[in-house]
């Protein structure tokens, strides 16, 4: 899915901060941004924020993920998420001319895996504890600025040129899963709390840090059969509602405390013809939060 938004969210360069302090602050921000993409979540699966009124005009996040239990007989739950983020902060160059800013582009990739076990509360309700681990890597592509600014400022900008920020995290999630499947209607509901602290390792000295990734999310989906068919494949109408509250260090770090997604779409029910690729969905979503809103179109499949 693709989510676009316009929002004043990232702090402009702080002239009162030293270059090192500003660099560390932006690096901490990047670790926080990684925290938005650690688990499967329709509200942050793809997020693009732009604000030309600040010195940090671009943030792009996209992730691919999913999870499910192996079978009814084997209630082992597995999930995984891969995320790619691009963050364009600007730094004060630390010269007498405080308006001299260094535009930088940082690119990160992270992967998170989870393993859990389902405990049946009732036939429809399951309690699911999950253990999560994540690894992330960040690099800057500002090498074209490095030599000129080092000559002008006398500062070592090695991180901006060749520096790396490596991140690891280990934590977990608690999930309550509800499934009520009937021929005339299918309903899914999930409530989830996630806590994955992130720490740097084997990184440039200037950007070592720590951040807490915490969130509480609600997600629901209903599927209703229709009279339409596509090449003899039944078509179902899908409604979806999701809400995520960001907690800990993530709360307010991008200018909002929560995101809500409302979606509708269609689904091809292939369970009768294909035991592996059982469902294909096309979804349109409207997403909004404090001072931010956008739309997305998503394609998904169930196995």
Residue, then its C-alpha position, 0 to 999 in steps of 0.5 A: x500500500x501507499x500512504x501519502x501525507x503532509x504534516x509538520x512533524x520533524x524538528x528543524x535544525x537547532x542553531x543552539x545545538x553543536x554539530x555533534x549534538x545535532x547529529x546525535x539527535x537526528x540519529x536518535x530520531x532515525x532509531x525512533x523511525x525504525x520503531x514504527x516498522x517493526x511489526x505488521x501494521x496497516x497504519x504504518x505499512x507505507x508512510x510518506x511525510x513531507x513538510x517544506x516549511x521545515x529543514x527536514x522535508x522528507x520521510x518515507x517508510x515502507x514495510x512488508x510483513x505478515x504472520x499466522x499460526x501454522x495450523x489449527x493442530x499446531x498453534x505455533x505462530x510465526x511473523x516477519x516484517x522487512x522495512x525500508x526507510x529514507x530520512x532527509x534531515x538537515x544539520x547545522x554546519x556549525x559555522x558563524x553563518x548559522x544558516x549554513x545547513x547540510x542536507x543529508x540522506x539516510x537510508x535504513x533497512x530493518x527486519x523483525x521476526x516473531x515466534x509465538x504460541x496460541x493458547x485457546x481461551x474459547x473456540x473463537x478467542x486466543x491469547x498469543x504471547x510473541x517473542x520478537x527480535x529485530x536487526x537494523x542498519x543505517x547509512x548516509x549517502x552524503x559523501x559528496x558534502x563531506x570534503x567541502x564541509x570538513x575543509x570549511x568547518x574543520x569538523x570530522x564528518x566521517x559518519x556522514x560520509x562512511x558512518x554506520x548505525x547498526x541497531x538490534x532489539x529484543x522484546x515481545x508482544x501480547x496479542x488477543x486474537x478473535x476469529x468468528x467464521x460463518x458462511x454468511x460472514x467472517x470477522x477477525x479482531x486483534x488487540x496487541x501490545x508491543x515492546x521492543x527496545x532498540x540499541x546501537x552496536x558496532x556503530x560510529x561513536x557519534x551516533x550510539x544510542x537507545x530508544x524504546x519502541x512501544x505501541x498498542x494496536x487494534x485491528x478488525x476486518x469483516x468479510x461478506x459474500x456477494x453475488x459477484x464472481x470473477x472467472x468463477x471465483x467468488x468475490x467478497x466485500x471487505x471492511x477494515x478498521x485499525x488504530x495504533x497508539x504509539x507509546x514510550x519514546x515513539x509518542x509524538x516523535x513524528x508529531x502524532x500520538x496515534x494513527x487510524x485507518x478505515x478501509x474497504x475493498x474486495x477479496x477473491x475467495x480462492x479456497x475452493x480452487x487453491x489450497x495455498x493462495x486462498x485469498x487475494x484482496x484489493x483494499x482502499x484505505x483512508x488514514x489519519x492522525x493528529x494533523x496528518x491524513x492520507x490515502x492508500x491502495x493495497x494488495x494482499x494475499x493470504x496463504 
